Amino acid sequence: MATVSEQPQASKARTPRPSNVPTDRVYEIDMYALDGIEEGYHEAWKRVQQPGVPELIWTPFTGGHWIATNGDTVREIYSDPSRFSSEVIFLPKEAGEKYQMVPTRMDPPEHTPYRRALDKGLSLAQIRKVESKVREVAIDLIEGFLAKGGCDFSAEYANVFPVRVFMALADLPVDDVPKLSRFAHMMTRPEGDTPEEMAAVLEEGNRGFFAYVEPIIEARRGGDGDDLISIMVNSEINGQPIDHDKALGLISLLLLGGLDTVVNFLSFMMIHLAQNPEIAAELRSDPLKLMRSAEEMFRRFPVVSEARMSAKDQDYKGVHLKRGDMILLPTALHGLDEKENPDPWRLNLERRGISHTTFGGGPHRCAGMHLARMEVIVTLEEWLKRIPDFRLRDGSKPVYHSGIVAAVENVPLVWSAGQ
């Protein structure tokens, strides 16, 4: 059995190797407990991308599944729903089958009208209308701890800023955030030692979202509100009002995306800037370069590892895939692939031809990418305007978590309060 693991993971359930998996494709990789995670999430995934490791490998953990190990494979699988279905996108498969949000579990053409509804509420034109509100939230948060000379960025900004922005756009009370964040954690980093235990946790989180949004959908259906939820629930699907069960899935997806992904991305970005002050200085010195930096930031710090299901029996990348086989797509292994992005560890603000799948790809490319870009740019602009020089507190050690969406906690930043 091949391995990138230095320590056997005896406590985790292993799935027996199926007959279509060659022994030399088996690697011990647990997406929820990556080896070397204490040194960093991206560093841990990069350990997989060693010379001689095939483009497609298989792990006995998390129910047994394949893993795409380079950018070209990740991009190709994302882009071809005819061969790689979104019928199940979360691992383990037993948990992914409990995931009921739409349109992420749909393939074209069924997916298309639901995606149009999402795009209507999250289009670039719509997002530009709320830039002043986004900026107001960022300024309010930064001004709140500026004079202290320090903050836990993860707890006091990253976990608050995009959530407050999203709750305002959706016209929901901020007091509901702790409950919704708990549901999001249950879905993107479900606890459990077996696929069945993880499936139960994910299903509980999914049910929590549905129970929360059901009365909100009923209250806003037929109304003329311009908030995100009202736009979604009053959209037509193939000329008809959206079905109640589909509205539950669509609005829950909005909440899940708005409460977890950008929240975690921001902390990874700021850790790097705190450790590399010359990059922060470069961003401060050139407003245009700062605005253009978001794409390179997304390439360098992707946080999502979702999956696709083989839509049929097929030969691919030197192995035979059976219909129903699951393939994990760690977006970190695209952005950090030297063949896709030379010198990938370097955050290069002059980089051209940036290649990444941080927002996924194909028909399911993230509908919230315009809002995410705005949140990153506004954060950098307003933070560097007020706190030009900052660093990680001496002796601090961020705590990293892997999963469908990666996370990092304990990000204490310090600066001179009088700067």
N, C-alpha and C positions, 0 to 999 in steps of 0.2 A: 504493500500500500504506500503510494507516494504521500508526502506530507509537507506542509509549510509550517506545521505546528512543532514547537520545541517541547511542549508539555501535553501528554495525552489527556483528553477531556473525558475521564472515566464516568463522571456523574451524569452526563447528558445521554439521552436515548439515541441509539444508532439504528438506522434502517438497513436491513440486509441489501447487499449489492444486487440490483436486478440483472437479468441475463444479458441485456443490451448494453451494459456498462463494462468496458474493458477495465481490467485491474489497474492498468497504468494511467487511467483517468481519475482514479479515486484519490482525493485529497481531504484531509481532516480540517475543514473550515466551518466554523460556526458563526453565521452572520450576526447573531445576537451576543456573541462573546468572542470577538476577534482576538487572536493572539497578538500581543504587543499593543493592545488598545491603550494601555497606560501611557504610552509615548505619543499617542495621538491617533485619531480615527483614520485620517488619510494615510498616515504612516503605516498603520496596521493593514489596511487594504493593499497598499503598495507592496507589502511583503509577498503577496500572492503573485505579483507580476515579475517573476524571476525568469532568467534565461532557461529555456527548455520546457517551461510550463505551457501546455497546449492552450489553444484558443477557447476550448470548451472542456471544463473539468466537472467532476461529480463529487459531492460530499454526502456522507451518511447522516449528517446532522439535519435538524429542522425538517424531518420527514423524508429526507433524501431528495436532492435536486441538483441540477446542473448549474454551473456558474460561468458566465461569459467573462473572459479575463483581459480583453483588450478593447480599445475604442472602436475599431472597425466592426467587431462582432456585436458589441452593445448597440451601436447605431443601426446595424442591419436588422437586428431582431426588433428593435423599437419601430422600425420603418415599414415592416411587412406583416400586417395583420392577417393576411391570407395564410401565412405559414405559422405565425406566432400570435396566438389569440390573447385578448385581454379578459377572457372569460373568468380567469383567476389571476390576480396580480399580487396578492400578499402571501407570504410564506410563514409557517408551513401551509401546505395546500389545504389541510383540514381547517385551518383558520381562515385562509383566503376564501374558502367556499361559504363562510359565514358573513363575509363582507358584502353588503347590499347597496352600496352607494353607486349612483349613476351620474354620468355615463361611463365612468372608468371601467366598468365590467362589461361594456358593450363593444362590439366590433362594427365597423361600417357594413351596411348602410344604416342599421338600427341606431347607431351612435350619433349620426350626423345631426338630426334636428335638436337633440339635447345639447350638443356642443354649440349649436347656433344660439341657444338660449343663454348658455354661459358666456359666450363671446359678446352678446348684447350688453350684459351687465358689466363685463370686465374689459371692454374694448379700450384701446389707447385713448380714444376721444373721451370716453366716460371717466377714465382714471385721471386725465389731465384736469378735469373739472374739480377734482378734490385735492389737488396738490397743496393748496393753501391750508386745508384742514390737516393733511399729513404733516406739513411743516410745523404747524402750530403744536401738534402733539410732541414732535421731536424737541422743539425748543423748550416746551414746558417741562419735559422730563430732565433735560440736560441742565437747565437753570435750577432745577430742584436740588441737585447734588453738586453743582459747580463749586460752590464756596467751601465744601468739605474737603476738597483736595483728593477725593477718591470715591470709588463706588465698586460694587460687585456688578460688572457690566451685564452679566447674564441675568441676574436677579432683578436689577434695578432699571435696566434699559431693554435688553433684547427680549426678555420675557413679557415686557409691558408694551413697548412701542407698537409693533405690528398688530398686537392684539387689540389695543385701544383704537388703532386706525380701523381695523376690520369691524369691530363692534359698532363703531360710529357709522361706517358705510352700510352695515346691515341693520342699523337702528335697534340695537340690542343693549341691555344694561350691562355695564362693566362688572357689576357685582356677580354676574353669572360665569365669569371667566374661570375661576378655580374649578368649578364643576365640569365645564366643557374641556378644560385642559386635561383633567383626569381622564375623561373619555378618550381624548386624542392619544394620550400616553398608552392607554390600554390597547389601542389599535395599532400604533406604530412601533411600540416596544412591548408587546404582550409578555407577561411573565409566565413561567411554567417550564417543567423539565421534559414534557412530552408534547407531541403535536396536539393531542386531545386537550391537554391542560391549556395550552396557548390558544387553541380555538375557542375554548369556553371564555377566556378573558377577552379576546377580540370581539366575540359575539356580544358580550355584556357591554362593551364600549359602544358598539354599533347600536344596540338597543337603547342605550342611554341617549345618544344623539337623536334617534327617531322620536323617543318620548318627549324630548325637549322641543323639537321643532314642530311637532304635530299641532299643538294649539296655535303656534305662531302662523303656520301656513293657513289654518282655518280663518284666523283673524284678518289676514292680509289678502286672501283670495278675493278677487273682484274689486279691490280698492284701486286708488290712483296714486299710491305712494311711489316715490322715486328711489327708495332704498334698494339695495341688492336683492333682498328676499322678495320684495314686492315685484320687482322686475322679473325674477325667475318664476314665481308661482303664477304670474299672469301671462306667461309666455304660452304660445300655441305650439303643439307638437303635431306636425302633419295636418294642420288646419283645425285641430281640436284642442280644448283646454287640457293641460297636462294632467295625467292621472294622479290620484292622490299618492299611491305608493311610489311613483316615480318622483313626485315632488319631495317626498320624504328623503329619498336618496340624493336628489340634486342639492337640496338645501344643507343636508348633513355633510355632503362633500365640500361645499363652500366653507363650512365651519371647520372641518378637519384641516383643509388646506390653509385657512387663514390663521389657525391657532398653533401650528407646529413647525412648518417648514422654514419660513423666513426667520422665525424666532431663533432657531438653532443656527442658521447660516450666519447671522450677524455676529454671534459670539466667536465663531471660527475666524471670521474676517478680522475682528478687532484684536484677537490674540496675536495674529500675525503682524498687524500694524504696530502693536505695542512692542513687539520683539524686533521690528525693523523700522526704526524711526526715520530712516532715509526715504522710505516709500511714503510715509505720512507727509514728510516735507515736500516731496515731489508732487503729491496731490494738492497740498496747500498752495504751491507756487503757480499752479496752472489750472484755473477753473474748468477749461475745456477738457483737459486731460482727466480731471476728476469725473466729469460727466461721462466720459467715454470709458472709465475704468470698470464700470459695473460688469461688463461682459467678461473681462479677465478675472474679476473676483469670482464670478459664478463658475468659470472654468476651474479655478484653483481650489475652491472650497465646496464642491457638491456634497449634499447630505443625504440623497435619496438612493435606496437600493430596493426597487420593486421588481416584479417578476412578470414573465409571460409564459403561456402554456403552449406547448407544441400542438398545433391545430390538427395534425395528421401524422401518421407514420411517415418518416422522411429520413434521408441521409443528409447529414449536415456537419461540416467541419471534421470529417473523418470518423464520425460515430453515427449509430442508428438511433434516432429519437422515436419514441412511441407516442401516439396521441395521448395527451394528458401529462406528459413529462413536463416538469417545471424548470424554468431557466431564470436564475437570478441575474439582474443587470445592475451591478454596482457602478453608478455613474462616476465614482471616484476613479475607476480604472479606465475611463475614457479621458477625462480631463488631465490625468497624470500619465498618460501613455506617451512616451518619447516619440513614437512614430507619428502621433497626431499633433503633438505640441513639443517642439524641441525645448530642452532645458525646462521640463514641466514644473519642477519645484519652485522655480523663480517666478514671482509675481511681476511680470514684465508689462508695464503700462504702455509700451510701444509695440506690443505684440500685434501682428496682423494675421489674418487667416485663422482665428481662434476656433478650435474644434472642441465641442463638448455636447453632452446630452443632459446637462443639469436640469433642464426643463422637460426631460423626456424627449420624445420624437414621434414622427408619424402623426396619425389622426388624434393622438392623445397628448400632443405637446401642451404643456401646462397653460391653462387659460388665464392664470393669475400672474403670468410673467411680467406684464406691464406694471402692475402694482408692485411686484417684488423689486423691479429695477428702480422705480421711483423711491421706494423705501430705503434702498441701499444708497442712492445718490443723495437724498435728503439727509440721511444719517451722517454721511461723510461731510457734507457741506456744513451742517449746523454744529457738528461735534468739533471739527477742525477749526472752525471760526472762533470757538470759545475755549477749546482745549487743544492747542497746537502741539504740545509736547506731553506725552504720557507714556507709561510703561507698566508692566506687570509688577505687582508688589513683590519685593524680594522674598524668596523662599516659597512663593505660591506655586501650587500644582493644580492646574485645571483637571477636572475629572470628565473623562470621555465615555460616551455610551454609543454602541452600535445598534442597528436595527433597520427597519424599513425607512425611518428617518433618524439620522444620527443626532446626538445631542452632546452638549458640553456644559458643565456646571463649574462653579468656583472660578470666576474670571475677575479677580480683584485688580482694578486699574488705579494707578495713583498719578498725581500731577501736582505742580506747585499751584496752590490756591490763588496766588496773586498774579498768575500769568495773564 
